Amino acid sequence: MNATLDESSAFTPRWGADGLITAVAVDTASGAVLMVAHMNADALAATIATGEAHYWSRSRRELWHKGATSGALQRVVEIRVDCDQDCLLLMVEPAGPACHTGRQSCFYRRLGSAGLEPVTAEKAS
């Protein structure tokens, strides 16, 4: 057993040098990993305040309310934090596809012997 095991109830996110923390969105009904994004303190605060997922867009360098323009909102049911408090797991109820390609999940391909291949519903389960 590790002597540095953190069992405290204090929420103290460990932000990266860039001020971001990784956030993994999971469909609470299916357990499918929908997407991986990043949050800054403002995105996390907005998520907690509204109950809807907000992220930090690294490419646009701005706060991003997931689904605000597409309608594919993510209602946050629960926020989990990993043992080091440097990654968040958002259990969400998605109102539409998570991926900008229109797919339910951004993880629609897997690495096969010949390169990338589609993940089918049968293979994903």
C-alpha positions in Angstrom: 0.0 0.0 0.0 1.2 3.5 -0.9 1.8 5.8 2.0 0.9 8.8 -0.1 -2.6 7.5 -0.8 -4.9 10.5 -0.9 -8.2 9.8 0.8 -9.1 13.4 1.5 -12.4 15.0 0.5 -10.7 18.2 -0.7 -11.0 18.9 -4.4 -7.7 20.3 -5.5 -7.3 19.9 -9.3 -3.7 19.6 -10.4 -3.6 21.9 -13.4 -0.9 21.4 -16.0 1.8 24.0 -16.7 -0.6 25.2 -19.5 -3.4 25.7 -16.9 -5.4 22.8 -18.2 -6.6 19.5 -16.9 -7.6 16.5 -19.1 -11.3 15.7 -19.1 -12.7 12.4 -20.4 -16.5 12.3 -21.3 -18.2 9.0 -20.8 -21.8 8.2 -21.7 -23.4 7.4 -18.4 -26.0 5.0 -20.0 -23.6 2.9 -22.2 -20.3 3.4 -20.6 -18.8 4.4 -23.9 -15.9 6.9 -24.0 -17.2 9.8 -26.0 -14.3 12.2 -26.2 -11.3 13.6 -24.5 -10.9 17.3 -24.1 -9.3 19.8 -21.7 -10.6 22.2 -19.1 -9.2 25.3 -17.6 -10.5 26.7 -14.3 -13.2 28.8 -16.1 -14.5 25.7 -18.0 -14.6 23.6 -14.9 -16.4 26.4 -13.0 -19.0 26.8 -15.8 -19.5 23.1 -16.0 -20.2 22.9 -12.2 -22.4 26.0 -12.3 -24.6 25.0 -15.3 -24.5 21.2 -15.2 -23.5 21.1 -18.9 -20.0 20.3 -20.1 -17.7 23.3 -20.9 -14.2 22.8 -22.2 -11.2 24.9 -23.2 -10.6 24.7 -27.0 -6.8 24.6 -27.4 -7.1 25.3 -31.1 -9.4 28.3 -30.8 -8.0 29.3 -27.4 -11.5 30.0 -26.0 -14.1 28.6 -23.7 -16.3 26.0 -25.5 -19.8 25.1 -24.3 -20.1 21.6 -25.8 -23.2 21.6 -28.1 -24.0 25.3 -27.8 -24.1 25.6 -31.6 -24.7 21.9 -32.7 -27.3 21.1 -30.0 -25.3 18.1 -28.9 -25.1 19.2 -25.3 -23.6 17.0 -22.6 -25.6 17.1 -19.4 -23.1 16.3 -16.6 -24.4 13.7 -14.2 -21.3 13.3 -12.2 -17.7 14.5 -12.1 -15.1 12.0 -11.0 -11.4 12.8 -10.3 -8.5 10.4 -10.6 -6.1 9.5 -7.7 -3.7 12.3 -8.6 -6.4 14.9 -9.3 -4.9 15.6 -12.6 -7.6 14.1 -14.8 -11.4 14.4 -14.7 -14.0 11.8 -15.8 -17.3 13.4 -16.8 -20.3 11.1 -16.7 -22.6 12.7 -19.2 -26.0 12.3 -20.9 -25.3 13.3 -24.4 -28.0 15.1 -26.5 -26.3 14.1 -29.7 -23.0 13.0 -31.2 -19.9 13.9 -29.3 -17.6 13.9 -32.4 -17.4 16.8 -34.8 -17.6 14.2 -37.6 -21.2 13.4 -36.5 -20.3 10.1 -34.8 -21.5 9.3 -31.3 -17.9 8.9 -30.1 -14.6 10.4 -31.2 -13.1 6.8 -30.8 -14.6 5.3 -33.9 -11.4 3.7 -35.2 -8.9 1.2 -33.8 -5.4 0.3 -34.7 -5.4 -3.0 -36.6 -2.7 -4.9 -38.4 -3.2 -2.9 -41.6 -3.6 0.5 -39.9 -6.8 2.2 -38.7 -10.0 0.3 -39.1 -13.6 1.2 -38.1 -14.9 0.1 -34.7 -18.4 -1.4 -35.2 -21.1 -1.5 -32.5 -20.5 -5.3 -32.2 -16.8 -4.9 -31.7 -17.1 -2.0 -29.3 -19.1 -3.9 -26.7 
